[in-house]
Amino acid sequence: MAGDFKHTLLKIISIFSVVRGYNIGLIVLAQYLTSVFILAHETPMLEVLLDPSLFVLVFSTVAAIASGYIINNFYDQEKDLINRPQKSILDHMVSQKTKLSLYFVINVLALLFSSFISLRAGLFFAGYMFFIWFYSHKIKKQPVLGNLTSALLSITPFFAILLYFKNYNLLIFVFGFYLFLILAIRELVKDLENIKGDLTLNYKTVPVVYGEKATKSMMSILIALNCLVSVLLVFYFELRLMHSFFIGATVYLILLLFMIWNAQRQQDYNRIHNFLKLLILAGVFSILLLDPALILNKIF
């Protein structure tokens, strides 16, 4: 009995690992913070949090992204076995057949739930899920295009809540581009981190095709662009305390740039990857700095 429970628990943990529960939790948090403090800032917080349509929209996003991680894991099983052997052992607790079944079930759920909101939402998620599959099946192995597509697919869920609230705030688009650049940098770091598996399985990633130095040069350009966007955000938008995040993040990225050029081993790139994750997490919580007084008003 205890053995069955342990096996079931390991399978649940394995599924959580496959769908990258941490990333999904971060996306849910980002969607709700954006909804409460930017897109519906004049609406009482409880009303936004308890909005059933918004909940369904966020659930559809979670389902669509989870299905994307599952199909990615399905196609990358061999590569992950080389690059992340320990994580792969955990992921192997769920069979390829089960992953494929989960992928189809979750896709159907995302499509059904989003269609309850509106036909437009249903079509949005149908298109999003198709492009996730197309990316995993075809585009992922293409240098540069694969990296940019992955970064773009990561920020696409925010457009779903923009459509829902019909609030096309320019700040969201500029901040979205800022986040896109960070995600593109992270994708290149992941390529350098996973170069061993990519070379073995003939994946045409940026480091494999153009070399490590060229990849680092591309990241340098993306970091420079990111710094320019930070300047735009600080000087042309009323960000209140949020401007301190962009100033701090610029210094943080410049320090990371030195780390990137000095990195040589997989462990070095893994460390940089984790530092970028921390920056993304800080970026999500920086939304709270946009108007601290509004937070107090909404809570009290």
C-alpha positions in Angstrom: 0.0 0.0 0.0 2.8 2.4 1.0 4.7 1.4 -2.2 1.6 2.3 -4.4 1.3 5.6 -2.7 4.9 6.4 -3.2 4.7 5.4 -6.9 1.6 7.6 -7.4 3.3 10.5 -5.6 6.4 10.2 -7.8 4.2 10.2 -10.9 2.5 13.4 -9.7 5.9 15.0 -9.1 7.0 13.8 -12.5 4.0 15.4 -14.2 4.7 18.6 -12.3 8.3 18.5 -13.5 7.2 17.9 -17.1 4.8 20.8 -17.2 7.3 23.0 -15.3 4.9 23.9 -12.5 7.1 26.8 -11.3 6.9 28.6 -14.7 3.1 28.1 -14.9 2.6 29.5 -11.4 4.7 32.5 -12.3 2.5 33.1 -15.5 -0.7 32.9 -13.4 0.7 35.4 -10.9 1.8 37.7 -13.7 -1.6 37.6 -15.4 -3.5 38.4 -12.2 -1.1 41.2 -11.1 -1.4 42.7 -14.6 -5.2 42.5 -14.5 -5.5 43.9 -11.0 -2.9 46.7 -11.1 -2.8 47.8 -14.8 -5.7 46.6 -16.9 -8.5 46.9 -14.4 -6.9 49.2 -11.8 -10.1 51.1 -11.3 -12.0 47.9 -10.4 -12.0 46.6 -6.8 -9.4 43.9 -6.4 -11.8 41.2 -5.1 -14.0 41.8 -8.0 -11.1 41.1 -10.4 -9.9 38.1 -8.5 -13.3 36.5 -8.4 -14.2 37.3 -12.0 -15.2 33.8 -13.3 -14.4 34.7 -16.9 -10.9 35.9 -16.0 -10.4 32.7 -14.0 -11.4 30.6 -17.1 -9.1 32.6 -19.3 -6.2 32.1 -16.9 -7.0 28.4 -16.6 -7.1 28.1 -20.4 -3.7 29.8 -20.5 -2.3 27.3 -17.9 -3.7 24.4 -19.9 -2.3 25.6 -23.2 1.1 26.3 -21.7 1.2 22.9 -19.9 0.4 21.1 -23.1 3.2 23.0 -24.8 5.7 21.8 -22.1 4.4 18.3 -22.4 4.8 18.1 -26.2 8.3 19.8 -25.9 9.3 17.2 -23.3 7.9 14.5 -25.7 10.1 15.6 -28.6 13.2 16.4 -26.4 13.3 13.1 -24.4 16.6 12.0 -26.0 18.3 15.4 -25.7 17.2 15.9 -22.0 18.7 12.5 -21.2 22.1 13.8 -22.3 21.8 17.4 -20.9 19.7 16.8 -17.7 20.1 13.1 -16.8 18.7 13.5 -13.2 15.6 15.4 -14.3 15.1 12.9 -17.1 14.9 10.1 -14.6 12.1 11.9 -12.9 10.3 12.8 -16.2 10.6 9.1 -17.3 8.2 8.1 -14.5 5.5 9.2 -17.0 5.5 7.2 -20.2 5.6 8.8 -23.6 2.1 7.4 -24.3 0.7 9.0 -21.2 2.4 12.3 -22.1 0.8 12.2 -25.5 -2.7 11.4 -24.0 -2.3 14.2 -21.4 -1.3 16.6 -24.3 -4.5 15.9 -26.2 -6.8 16.0 -23.1 -5.3 19.3 -21.8 -5.5 20.9 -25.3 -9.2 20.0 -25.6 -9.9 21.4 -22.1 -8.1 24.7 -23.0 -10.1 24.9 -26.2 -13.5 24.2 -24.5 -12.9 26.5 -21.5 -11.7 29.4 -23.7 -14.7 29.0 -26.0 -17.0 29.5 -23.1 -15.7 33.0 -22.8 -16.1 33.9 -26.5 -15.5 32.6 -30.0 -12.6 35.0 -30.3 -11.0 33.6 -27.2 -11.5 30.0 -28.5 -9.9 31.0 -31.8 -7.0 32.7 -30.0 -6.1 29.6 -28.0 -6.6 27.3 -30.9 -4.1 29.3 -32.9 -1.8 29.5 -29.9 -1.8 25.8 -29.3 -1.2 25.1 -33.0 1.9 27.3 -33.0 3.2 25.7 -29.8 3.0 22.3 -31.6 4.4 23.7 -34.8 7.3 25.2 -32.8 8.0 21.9 -31.0 7.7 19.8 -34.2 9.4 22.1 -36.8 10.8 25.5 -35.7 12.6 24.6 -32.5 15.6 23.1 -34.3 16.1 26.2 -36.5 18.8 28.6 -35.3 17.6 32.1 -34.3 14.1 31.6 -35.5 13.6 28.9 -32.9 14.9 31.1 -30.1 12.7 34.1 -31.1 9.6 32.0 -31.6 10.0 30.4 -28.1 10.4 33.9 -26.5 7.4 35.1 -28.4 5.2 32.1 -27.4 6.2 32.7 -23.8 4.7 36.3 -23.8 1.7 35.6 -26.0 -0.6 34.7 -23.0 -0.5 38.3 -22.0 -2.3 39.3 -25.2 -5.2 37.0 -24.1 -5.9 39.2 -21.1 -5.4 42.4 -23.2 -8.2 41.1 -25.5 -10.4 40.3 -22.5 -10.2 43.7 -20.8 -10.0 45.5 -24.2 -7.4 47.8 -22.6 -4.5 48.1 -25.0 -2.2 50.0 -22.6 1.1 51.0 -24.4 3.0 50.3 -21.2 2.0 46.6 -21.5 3.4 46.4 -25.1 6.7 48.1 -24.2 7.1 46.0 -21.0 6.1 42.9 -23.1 9.0 43.7 -25.6 11.3 44.2 -22.6 10.4 40.8 -21.3 10.6 39.3 -24.8 14.3 40.4 -25.0 15.1 38.8 -21.6 13.4 35.6 -22.7 15.4 35.6 -26.0 18.6 36.0 -24.0 17.5 33.1 -21.8 16.9 30.9 -24.9 20.4 31.5 -26.1 21.8 30.7 -22.7 19.8 27.5 -22.7 21.3 26.6 -26.1 24.8 27.1 -24.7 23.8 25.1 -21.6 22.5 22.2 -23.7 25.1 22.2 -26.5 26.3 18.7 -25.7 22.9 17.2 -26.4 22.3 19.4 -29.4 25.6 18.4 -31.0 24.9 14.7 -30.4 21.4 14.8 -31.9 22.3 17.3 -34.7 20.0 20.1 -33.5 20.8 23.2 -35.5 20.9 25.7 -32.7 22.7 29.0 -32.7 25.9 27.8 -30.8 26.0 24.6 -33.0 25.7 26.5 -36.3 27.5 29.8 -35.6 29.7 29.0 -32.6 29.9 30.0 -28.9 31.5 33.5 -29.6 28.8 34.5 -32.1 26.1 33.4 -29.6 27.6 35.5 -26.9 27.8 38.5 -29.3 24.0 38.0 -30.1 23.3 38.1 -26.3 25.4 41.2 -26.0 23.2 42.9 -28.7 20.0 41.8 -27.0 21.2 43.1 -23.6 22.1 46.4 -25.2 18.6 46.6 -26.7 17.2 45.7 -23.4 19.1 48.6 -21.7 17.7 51.0 -24.4 14.1 49.8 -23.7 14.8 50.4 -20.0 15.8 54.0 -20.7 12.6 54.4 -22.7 10.5 53.0 -19.9 12.1 55.1 -17.2 12.1 58.5 -19.1 8.9 58.3 -21.1 6.4 56.5 -18.8 5.1 57.4 -15.3 6.3 54.3 -13.4 6.7 55.7 -9.9 8.7 53.2 -7.9 8.8 50.7 -10.7 11.6 52.7 -12.4 13.9 51.5 -9.7 13.4 47.9 -11.0 14.5 48.9 -14.5 17.6 50.8 -13.3 18.5 47.8 -11.0 17.8 45.3 -13.8 20.1 47.2 -16.2 23.0 47.0 -13.8 22.1 43.3 -13.2 22.2 42.5 -16.9 25.5 44.3 -17.4 27.0 42.1 -14.6 25.4 39.1 -16.3 27.1 40.1 -19.5 30.5 39.8 -17.9 29.5 36.4 -16.6 28.3 35.3 -20.0 31.7 36.2 -21.7 33.6 34.4 -18.9 31.4 31.3 -18.9 32.9 28.1 -20.3 31.2 25.1 -18.6 27.6 23.9 -18.6 27.5 24.8 -14.8 28.4 28.4 -15.7 25.5 28.7 -18.2 23.2 26.9 -15.7 24.0 29.6 -13.1 23.4 32.4 -15.6 20.1 30.7 -16.6 19.0 30.7 -12.9 20.0 34.4 -12.5 17.8 35.2 -15.5 14.9 33.4 -13.9 15.4 35.5 -10.8 15.2 38.6 -13.0 12.0 37.5 -14.6 10.5 36.8 -11.2 11.6 40.2 -9.9 10.0 41.7 -13.1 6.7 40.2 -12.3 6.7 41.5 -8.8 7.8 44.9 -10.0 4.3 45.5 -11.2 3.4 46.1 -7.5 5.8 49.1 -7.6 3.8 50.8 -10.3 1.5 52.4 -7.7 2.0 51.4 -4.1 -0.8 53.6 -2.9 -3.2 51.7 -5.2 -2.1 48.4 -3.5 -3.1 49.8 -0.1 -6.4 51.2 -1.5 -7.3 47.8 -3.1 -6.4 45.8 0.1 -7.9 48.2 2.7 
